[in-house]
């Protein structure tokens, strides 16, 4: 048993007319808006691989300018596997 997460940061083209739509998509999966510019938004989301894939699927109608993804990281549950020095 372990807890695994992945992180994604996405920069999307979003002028004032589409910004509300993009924010709504981000809110639907508890993503964070981490940067706002005149013509784009940067969104950060941490979760399981399936949650991130669902998020990217929701963004398919928007222009992705940049994307960074960490890959899966995780730790085992409990303390039985911890080595104490």
PAKOL-744181 format. One line per field, with one value per residue (C-alpha): residue number from 1; residue in one letter; chain; x, y, z. Coordinates in steps of 0.25 Angstrom, whole numbers, plus 5000, padded with zeros to 4 digits. Layout:
<sites>
num <- c(NUM/...)
residuo <- c(A/...)
cadena <- c(A/...)
u <- c(X/...)
v <- c(Y/...)
w <- c(Z/...)
</sites>
This chain:
<sites>
num <- c(1/2/3/4/5/6/7/8/9/10/11/12/13/14/15/16/17/18/19/20/21/22/23/24/25/26/27/28/29/30/31/32/33/34/35/36/37/38/39/40/41/42/43/44/45/46/47/48/49/50/51/52/53/54/55/56/57/58/59/60/61/62/63/64/65/66/67/68/69/70/71/72/73/74/75/76/77/78/79/80/81/82/83/84/85)
residuo <- c(X/X/X/X/X/X/X/X/X/X/X/X/X/X/X/X/X/X/X/X/X/X/X/X/X/X/X/X/X/X/X/X/X/X/X/X/X/X/X/X/X/X/X/X/X/X/X/X/X/X/X/X/X/X/X/X/X/X/X/X/X/X/X/X/X/X/X/X/X/X/X/X/X/X/X/X/X/X/X/X/X/X/X/X/X)
cadena <- c(A/A/A/A/A/A/A/A/A/A/A/A/A/A/A/A/A/A/A/A/A/A/A/A/A/A/A/A/A/A/A/A/A/A/A/A/A/A/A/A/A/A/A/A/A/A/A/A/A/A/A/A/A/A/A/A/A/A/A/A/A/A/A/A/A/A/A/A/A/A/A/A/A/A/A/A/A/A/A/A/A/A/A/A/A)
u <- c(5000/5005/5001/5005/5003/5007/5007/5004/5006/4999/4999/4987/4983/4971/4968/4957/4946/4950/4956/4944/4942/4956/4955/4942/4949/4960/4951/4943/4956/4961/4973/4980/4982/4996/4998/4989/4994/4986/4985/4988/4986/4995/4989/4995/4988/4993/4986/4986/4989/4975/4971/4982/4977/4963/4968/4975/4963/4955/4965/4965/4957/4967/4981/4992/5004/5013/5012/5021/5018/5026/5023/5018/5024/5020/5022/5018/5007/5011/5025/5028/5037/5044/5059/5063/5078)
v <- c(5000/5014/5028/5033/5046/5054/5068/5076/5091/5095/5109/5112/5123/5130/5144/5151/5145/5130/5132/5129/5116/5112/5115/5107/5095/5097/5098/5086/5077/5086/5091/5104/5116/5120/5131/5141/5149/5157/5145/5133/5125/5115/5104/5094/5081/5070/5056/5042/5039/5037/5051/5058/5050/5055/5069/5069/5063/5075/5084/5078/5090/5100/5104/5098/5107/5099/5087/5081/5068/5062/5047/5039/5040/5033/5027/5015/5015/5014/5013/4999/5001/5013/5011/5019/5023)
w <- c(5000/4996/4993/4979/4973/4961/4958/4945/4941/4929/4922/4913/4904/4910/4907/4915/4908/4911/4924/4932/4925/4928/4942/4943/4938/4948/4959/4955/4959/4970/4962/4965/4956/4959/4949/4941/4929/4919/4909/4917/4930/4937/4945/4955/4959/4967/4968/4963/4948/4945/4951/4943/4930/4932/4934/4921/4914/4919/4913/4899/4894/4899/4893/4902/4901/4911/4919/4930/4937/4949/4947/4959/4972/4985/4999/5005/5016/5031/5037/5035/5023/5030/5034/5046/5047)
</sites>
